[in-house]
Amino acid sequence: MSIRKIPKNYRNVTGVLTNPRMLTRHSFESTLERDYFSLLNFDTHVVSYEEQPVAIPWQDALGKERNYTPDVLVNYDNTISKLVEIKYRSELREKWLELKPKFKAAIAYCRQQGWRFKIITEVEVRGTELNNIKFLNGYLGLNNNDAFQSKCNKLLEIISDLIQTTHEDLLAIISNDKMNQAEWIPVLWFLVATQQIKTNLSEPLTMKSIIWAK
């Protein structure tokens, strides 16, 4: 559980992001945090994450005891947990002398816990992968009725027999008619969005993108 609630903030955008894979909700204080959480939501190696998980004691220049609260603790199934601070690069430059002792305290704390401390900026967050995820998120809410599920099963059955293919080649197996293919495109993107079909998110998604069975 987070150690404190997200306050109202009229400088940055605050809100709550739902993780449909983990069935959890996470509060964010900025659009950069929101975007980073979107990456975590799509990363299947992320087991869980918790915003503002701990208060780390540190001393300021006058020797006064203070607490520093990093933004998120991320737990993985394939590597050690990361305690993450999310900051814009401009803020890091402007406030480095103020932030440095907090970060040193966080590094020492993580060593004790067997974690790793990491600073994440917009350079690591905002790029092709995030753009792809934002696109795919638009397909998560499609009506998953019986007819839709039947189409999902059909595409999964076909791709399971292939080592790899592309979006357009998979649709060509379904039909040579472009109008008919168009009806299957939302189904295909839904399967990619729910990661039932895999693809390389580090490259821009197109109908020629390589895809393969989960």
C-alpha positions, 0 to 999 in steps of 0.5 A, a space after each residue: 500500500 502506498 504510504 501517502 495519498 496523491 494530493 490535488 495538484 494544479 501544476 501537473 496532471 493527476 489521476 488514476 490509471 487502471 491496469 487491465 492485466 493485473 486488475 489494479 488501479 494506480 495514482 499518478 501525479 504527472 503525465 510522465 508518471 502516467 506514461 511510465 505506468 502505461 509501459 509497466 502495464 504492458 510489460 509481462 515481466 512486471 509482476 506488480 508495482 506500487 506508487 510511493 511505497 516507502 519513506 527513506 530518511 535522509 539529512 539535509 545540509 543543516 543536519 535535519 532529518 527528512 524523508 524522501 518518497 520515491 515514485 514507484 517500486 516495480 517488482 519483476 519475475 525475471 530480475 530484481 525489483 526497482 525503486 524508481 524516481 520519475 523526473 523530467 530532465 529539465 527538473 533534474 538539471 534545475 534541482 540536482 543539488 537538492 535531489 542528489 542527497 535524496 538519491 544517495 539515500 535511496 541507493 543505500 536503502 535499495 542496497 539494504 533491500 536487495 533492490 536497484 534504484 533507477 531514475 527514469 526521464 521522458 527520454 526512457 518513457 516517451 518513444 515508439 513503444 509508448 506510441 504503440 501502446 497508446 494506439 493498442 489501448 484504443 482496442 482494449 474496450 472492444 465488445 467481446 461478444 460471442 461473434 467477436 470471440 469466434 473471430 479471435 479464436 479463428 485468428 489464433 488458430 491460424 497463427 498458432 500454425 505459423 512460426 511468424 507472419 505479418 498483419 496483412 498476410 494473416 488477413 490474406 489467409 482469412 479473405 482476399 476481399 479487402 472489405 472483408 479483411 477490414 472487418 477483421 482488423 479490429 479483432 487483430 489489433 485487439 489480440 495484439 493489445 491483449 498480448 494474445 498475439 506478440 509483436 515487436 513494440 520497439 518498432 512502429 506498428 504497421 500492417 507489415 509488422 511481424 507477429 507471432 503466436 504468444 
